[in-house]
Amino acid sequence: MTLRVPKAELPAELRENMIKQLGAVPEPVEVLWNQPGLAASNQRFSAEVGTWDAADAGLKTFAHMAVAAQVGCSWCLDVNYFLALNQNLDLAKASQVPRWRQSEVFTPLERDVLAYAEAMTNTPPTVTDELSKSLLDRLGPAALVELTVFIGFANMAARCNTAHGITSQGYSDACEIPLAPRTGNAGDHDVASTA
């Protein structure tokens, strides 16, 4: 896939900061910079999302990866696998998120979070009262609300990146364990192979 929207030139200071932080400028930032006000708002909100701490960061990373695998956003899957490395998450477990239903490495809570992320991502959403209550009982209201909004944000990012033709930039190359390919229903995306 090729970019459907051209990259815009970032201000030099922003470009340098991104390279310093991540080793490369993320393509979503370059594409969104075609509308600088929107790009700046997106960066501020992304930074704010990163400060939320009612829900476990590892659960949120796995949820974002589940959204990315379902939507087919290899960029989100790639960068979140890289973030899993930097959060000291179990990479063997993180590598299995694209095929979490077939894997036996996840705890019951992690499995419910991954199911919740997929249920929110379905069109129309398929979140059940039972799943929501189960998560509410184990996480509490603040964490469930945070997780829900985080998954909504992950959907926005994954769907925008996919629509713009943005694919993996190789962030996960630093991870020693390769991502497992997604398995499941016909029509599922094999995004792990592009990460």
Disulfide bonds with the S-S distance in Angstrom:
none
